[in-house]
Amino acid sequence: MNTYVVLAAGNGVRLWPITEHIPKVMVRVLGKPMLEWICGGIDKDAGKIILVVGAKKETVEEWAHNSRFRDKIILVEQTERLGTGHALLQAEKHIDGDFVVMNGDNFFGMDAFKRIASEKGYWCFSKKVEDKRHYGVFETDSGRLKWFEEKPAEGGPGLANLNLMRLPTQFFDYLRNLEKSPRGEFELPDALFAFAKKNDVAVHELETYWNDVGFFWNLLDANAYAAENLMDEKRDGEIEKGAIVKGKIHLGIGSIIKAGTVVQGPCYIGDNCVVGPEAVLRPATVLEGDNHVGVHADLKNSLFMRGADAHSAYVGDSVVCGGVNLGAGTRTANLRFDEEPVDVYFRDKKVNSGKRKLGCVVGAGTKTGVNTSINCGVLIGENCRIFPGTVVNKTLDNGTVWKG
């Protein structure tokens, strides 16, 4: 069996405000943390699982102590944020042979784990991408690692580095000899390339699903993929007479789909949810649990975290965090007039999502008044108060009182 080192120390700044109080590895897909999906995938092949924790470590530690993997898990801490190479170095004393290292904040199709377990020797995995400018990319020679470049200036297709590799214990010598990169970190890919100069490292292309969940639209994609391909179909709740349910659904215990409601699967409805009457859930809608989606609400390709509610609202291609209450008539825009890809405005920069249809993120505990409109690409922080009848057309920090 393999030893796995799972890097779980990252904060997930680009996923704000979703990650305001949880680390990125604990962001959920179909109500389950990404770290749990990872550990479930490697469980059969793993003799031990070393989790390198850091930012908001208490959340990961609590999950680990209560998880079904607790007998395999070893927790080590990266006390300073000095890069992925430095993070891996913290696991050295627990490793006595070859090991596999991977990111805990990536989401994979389940076939990936079978492939990982089957490969021998020293290797790293890549994924073919259409625009290599957003990734560290490998160049290969006869399937072997030849060169590595971080976010090249020129676009075009390339093989993205997944930070997924199998290595020997002597690799730690390369980590100890690393110099800081231009961004002031000790980078794992730099050590990998130095190791490959003296050792044979195969580059395998991963053909199954992979998502690095860097931004909230990636989280929506991961949930949509999981609902279509990984979700267990069950109907443990109640479906009232007069409700229409089409396609694959997961309906949790204590949940009810009320009369006149239309559900178009795949949809995930967790425990203790009330949907309707006369609501619409369109494909790839995820309700984590304890959600109330009221009369005439219309939800499409959106994630409602636990305890978020919506009343007579339209929510499209958006993430609504826990404890949010969207007042009656709240509407989220998800399409620009010119139909160009949606720009998302963070605190310090603008990012083009590449998505023609994309809504917003509403942070935990925020409440909107009746007839609120939220522009596409907007990020609203935690515990904001949005006055009735207003238009939110900019990113709002935590605790903002917005009067338009």
C-alpha positions in Angstrom: 0.0 0.0 0.0 1.1 3.6 -0.7 1.8 6.4 1.7 -0.1 9.5 0.7 0.8 13.1 1.6 -2.2 15.4 1.1 -1.4 19.1 1.0 -4.2 20.8 3.0 -2.7 24.0 4.3 -4.0 26.5 1.8 -6.4 29.3 2.6 -8.3 29.6 -0.7 -8.2 33.3 -1.1 -9.7 33.2 -4.6 -12.8 31.5 -3.2 -13.7 34.3 -0.9 -16.2 34.8 0.7 -16.9 31.0 0.7 -13.6 30.4 2.5 -13.9 33.2 5.0 -14.1 30.8 7.9 -13.2 27.4 6.4 -10.0 26.3 4.5 -10.3 25.5 0.8 -10.0 21.7 1.4 -13.2 21.9 3.5 -15.3 23.5 0.8 -18.1 21.0 -0.1 -19.2 19.2 -3.2 -22.7 17.6 -2.7 -22.4 18.5 0.9 -19.1 16.6 1.5 -15.7 18.4 1.9 -13.3 18.0 -1.1 -10.8 16.5 1.4 -13.3 13.8 2.2 -13.7 13.0 -1.6 -9.9 12.8 -1.8 -9.5 10.5 1.2 -12.4 8.3 0.0 -10.7 7.9 -3.4 -7.3 6.9 -2.0 -8.5 4.9 1.0 -8.1 1.4 -0.5 -4.6 2.1 -1.7 -3.4 4.1 1.3 -1.5 2.6 4.2 -1.4 6.0 5.8 -2.6 9.5 4.9 -0.5 12.4 6.0 -2.4 15.6 6.0 -0.3 18.8 6.0 -2.6 21.5 7.6 -2.1 25.2 8.1 -4.7 27.9 7.5 -7.8 27.4 9.7 -6.3 24.0 10.7 -8.9 23.4 13.5 -11.6 22.7 11.0 -9.5 20.1 9.2 -8.4 18.6 12.5 -12.0 18.3 13.8 -13.0 16.6 10.5 -10.1 14.2 10.7 -10.7 13.1 14.2 -14.3 12.2 13.4 -13.9 10.8 9.9 -13.9 7.1 9.0 -10.2 7.5 7.9 -9.0 8.6 11.3 -7.0 5.5 12.0 -4.9 6.2 8.8 -4.6 9.9 9.2 -1.5 11.6 10.5 -1.7 15.4 11.0 1.3 17.7 10.6 1.3 21.4 10.5 2.9 24.0 8.2 3.3 26.9 10.6 4.5 29.4 8.0 3.0 29.8 4.5 6.2 29.2 2.5 4.9 27.3 -0.4 4.1 23.7 -1.5 7.7 22.5 -1.3 7.9 23.7 2.3 4.6 22.1 3.1 5.7 18.7 1.8 8.9 19.0 3.8 6.9 19.0 7.1 5.8 15.4 6.4 9.4 14.0 6.1 9.7 12.3 9.5 6.6 10.2 8.8 7.8 8.7 5.5 10.1 5.8 5.1 9.7 4.8 1.5 8.2 5.9 -1.8 5.1 8.1 -1.4 2.4 9.9 -3.4 1.8 13.6 -2.9 -1.3 15.4 -4.0 -3.4 18.6 -3.4 -6.3 18.2 -1.0 -8.3 21.0 -2.7 -8.6 19.4 -6.2 -11.7 17.5 -7.3 -11.3 14.3 -9.4 -13.4 11.8 -11.2 -13.3 8.5 -9.3 -11.5 6.7 -12.1 -8.4 8.9 -11.4 -7.7 7.1 -8.1 -7.6 3.7 -9.8 -5.1 5.1 -12.2 -3.0 6.6 -9.5 -2.9 3.3 -7.6 -1.9 1.3 -10.6 1.2 3.4 -11.8 4.6 2.3 -10.6 8.0 4.1 -10.6 8.4 7.8 -10.3 5.9 9.9 -12.1 3.8 13.1 -12.1 0.3 13.6 -13.6 -0.8 16.3 -16.0 -4.0 17.4 -17.6 -4.4 18.7 -21.1 -5.7 22.3 -21.0 -6.7 24.7 -23.7 -5.0 27.8 -22.3 -1.8 27.0 -20.5 -1.3 30.6 -19.3 -3.2 29.9 -16.1 -1.1 26.9 -15.1 2.3 25.5 -14.5 2.9 23.3 -17.5 5.2 20.4 -18.4 7.2 19.8 -21.5 7.9 16.1 -22.2 10.3 14.0 -24.2 9.1 10.5 -25.0 6.7 10.7 -22.0 9.4 11.9 -19.6 9.6 15.2 -17.8 11.9 17.5 -19.8 11.0 21.1 -18.7 8.6 22.9 -16.4 7.3 26.5 -16.8 5.0 28.4 -14.4 2.2 30.2 -16.2 3.8 30.9 -19.6 3.1 34.2 -21.3 1.9 32.7 -24.5 -1.4 30.8 -24.6 -2.4 27.7 -26.4 -2.9 24.1 -25.2 -0.5 22.5 -22.8 -0.1 19.8 -20.1 -1.0 21.4 -16.7 0.9 20.3 -13.6 -1.6 18.8 -11.1 0.9 18.6 -8.1 0.2 14.9 -8.2 3.4 12.8 -8.1 5.1 9.6 -6.8 8.5 10.1 -5.3 11.2 8.5 -3.2 12.5 9.6 0.2 15.6 11.1 -1.3 13.3 13.8 -2.8 13.5 15.6 0.5 17.1 16.4 -0.2 15.9 18.4 -3.2 13.3 20.2 -1.1 15.9 21.2 1.5 18.1 22.7 -1.2 15.3 24.8 -2.8 15.6 28.6 -3.1 12.7 30.9 -2.9 10.8 31.6 -6.1 10.1 35.2 -7.3 6.9 35.1 -5.2 8.8 34.3 -2.1 7.9 30.6 -1.7 9.6 27.2 -1.9 7.9 25.6 -4.9 7.3 21.9 -5.2 7.5 21.9 -9.0 11.0 23.4 -8.8 12.2 20.5 -6.7 10.5 18.1 -9.1 12.3 19.5 -12.1 15.6 19.4 -10.3 14.9 15.7 -9.4 14.0 14.9 -13.0 17.3 16.2 -14.3 19.0 13.2 -12.5 16.2 10.7 -12.4 13.6 9.2 -14.8 10.2 10.8 -14.1 7.3 9.8 -16.3 4.6 12.3 -17.1 1.1 10.7 -17.3 -1.9 12.4 -18.8 -5.0 12.2 -16.7 -8.0 11.6 -18.9 -10.7 11.6 -16.3 -12.4 14.6 -14.7 -10.2 17.1 -12.8 -11.0 20.5 -11.3 -8.7 22.6 -9.2 -11.6 24.6 -7.8 -9.8 27.9 -7.9 -12.9 30.1 -8.2 -16.5 29.9 -7.3 -17.5 29.0 -10.9 -15.1 26.0 -10.7 -17.0 24.9 -7.5 -20.3 25.1 -9.4 -18.8 23.0 -12.2 -17.6 20.4 -9.6 -21.0 20.1 -8.1 -22.6 19.8 -11.5 -20.2 17.0 -12.5 -20.8 15.2 -9.2 -24.6 15.5 -9.5 -24.5 14.0 -12.9 -21.8 11.3 -12.4 -21.2 10.5 -8.7 -24.5 11.2 -6.9 -26.4 8.4 -5.3 -30.0 8.5 -6.4 -32.4 8.2 -3.5 -35.8 9.5 -2.5 -35.9 9.2 1.3 -38.0 12.4 1.7 -41.6 13.1 0.7 -42.8 14.1 -2.8 -46.3 15.5 -2.5 -49.0 14.7 -5.1 -48.9 17.3 -7.9 -45.1 17.8 -7.8 -43.2 16.9 -11.0 -39.8 15.2 -10.6 -37.8 14.4 -13.7 -34.4 12.9 -14.0 -31.9 11.9 -11.3 -32.4 13.3 -7.8 -31.0 12.8 -4.3 -33.8 13.6 -1.8 -32.6 13.4 1.9 -34.4 12.3 5.0 -37.0 14.8 6.3 -37.1 16.8 3.1 -40.3 17.5 1.2 -41.0 18.6 -2.4 -44.4 20.3 -2.2 -47.3 20.3 -4.7 -46.8 22.2 -7.9 -43.0 22.2 -7.7 -41.0 21.1 -10.7 -37.6 19.4 -10.2 -35.5 18.8 -13.3 -32.6 16.5 -12.3 -29.8 16.0 -11.7 -30.5 17.8 -8.4 -29.2 17.2 -4.9 -31.6 18.0 -2.0 -30.1 17.2 1.4 -31.8 16.5 4.7 -34.6 18.6 6.1 -35.3 20.8 3.1 -38.6 22.3 2.1 -39.0 23.0 -1.6 -42.1 24.8 -2.9 -45.0 24.9 -3.3 -44.7 25.8 -7.0 -41.0 26.3 -7.0 -38.6 25.2 -9.8 -35.3 23.5 -9.4 -33.4 23.2 -12.6 -30.4 20.9 -13.4 -27.3 21.0 -11.2 -29.0 22.7 -8.3 -27.6 21.6 -5.0 -29.3 22.2 -1.6 -26.9 21.0 1.1 -29.5 20.7 3.9 -31.9 22.6 6.1 -32.8 24.9 3.2 -36.2 26.4 2.5 -36.9 27.3 -1.1 -40.3 29.0 -1.0 -43.2 29.5 -3.3 -42.3 30.5 -6.9 -38.6 30.4 -6.3 -36.6 29.4 -9.5 -33.1 28.0 -9.0 -30.7 27.0 -11.8 -27.2 25.5 -11.5 -26.7 27.0 -8.1 -25.3 25.8 -4.8 -27.2 26.6 -1.6 -25.1 25.8 1.5 -26.6 24.5 4.7 -29.3 26.8 6.1 -29.6 29.2 3.1 -33.2 30.2 2.2 -34.8 31.8 -0.8 -38.4 33.2 -1.2 -39.9 33.9 -4.6 -36.3 34.4 -5.9 -34.5 33.7 -9.1 -31.0 32.4 -8.5 -28.9 31.3 -11.5 -25.3 30.0 -11.6 -24.6 31.3 -8.1 -23.3 30.2 -4.7 -25.4 31.1 -1.7 -23.6 30.5 1.6 -24.9 29.2 4.9 -27.5 31.1 6.8 -28.3 33.5 4.0 -31.9 34.7 3.6 -32.8 36.0 0.1 -35.9 38.1 0.5 -38.9 37.8 -1.7 -38.3 38.9 -5.3 -34.5 38.8 -5.0 -33.0 38.3 -8.5 -29.5 37.4 -9.6 -28.3 38.4 -13.1 -26.3 35.7 -14.8 -25.9 37.0 -18.4 -24.4 40.3 -19.7 -26.3 42.3 -22.3 -23.5 41.8 -24.8 -23.3 38.0 -23.9 -19.6 38.3 -23.4 -17.9 36.2 -20.6 -18.6 37.5 -17.1 -15.9 39.5 -15.3 -15.6 39.0 -11.5 -14.3 41.9 -9.4 -12.3 40.8 -6.4 -11.1 43.4 -3.8 -7.8 44.0 -5.7 -8.3 42.8 -9.3 -10.7 41.8 -12.1 -10.8 38.2 -13.3 -12.5 37.1 -16.5 -14.4 33.9 -15.7 -14.6 32.6 -19.3 -18.3 31.9 -18.4 -21.0 33.3 -20.6 -23.5 32.6 -17.8 -22.4 33.3 -14.3 -24.1 34.8 -11.3 -22.8 35.8 -7.9 -21.7 34.6 -4.4 -23.6 35.7 -1.3 -21.6 35.3 1.9 -22.8 33.5 5.0 -25.3 35.3 7.2 -26.2 37.9 4.6 -29.8 39.0 4.2 -31.4 40.8 1.2 -34.5 42.8 1.3 -37.5 42.3 -1.0 -36.9 43.0 -4.7 -33.1 43.1 -4.5 -31.2 42.7 -7.8 -27.6 41.4 -7.8 -25.5 41.9 -10.9 -23.5 39.0 -12.5 -20.0 38.5 -11.2 -20.7 40.3 -7.9 -19.2 39.0 -4.6 -21.1 39.8 -1.4 -19.3 39.3 1.9 -20.6 37.7 5.1 -23.3 39.3 7.3 -24.2 42.1 4.9 -27.6 43.8 4.9 -29.0 44.7 1.5 -31.8 47.2 1.6 -35.1 46.4 -0.3 -35.3 47.5 -4.0 -31.6 48.1 -4.4 -29.2 46.9 -7.1 -25.9 45.4 -6.0 -23.4 46.2 -8.7 -20.0 45.9 -6.9 -18.2 43.6 -4.5 -19.2 44.2 -0.9 -16.9 43.6 2.1 -18.1 41.7 5.1 -20.7 43.5 7.3 -21.6 46.0 4.6 -25.0 47.8 4.9 -25.9 48.5 1.3 -28.5 51.1 0.5 -27.8 51.3 -3.2 
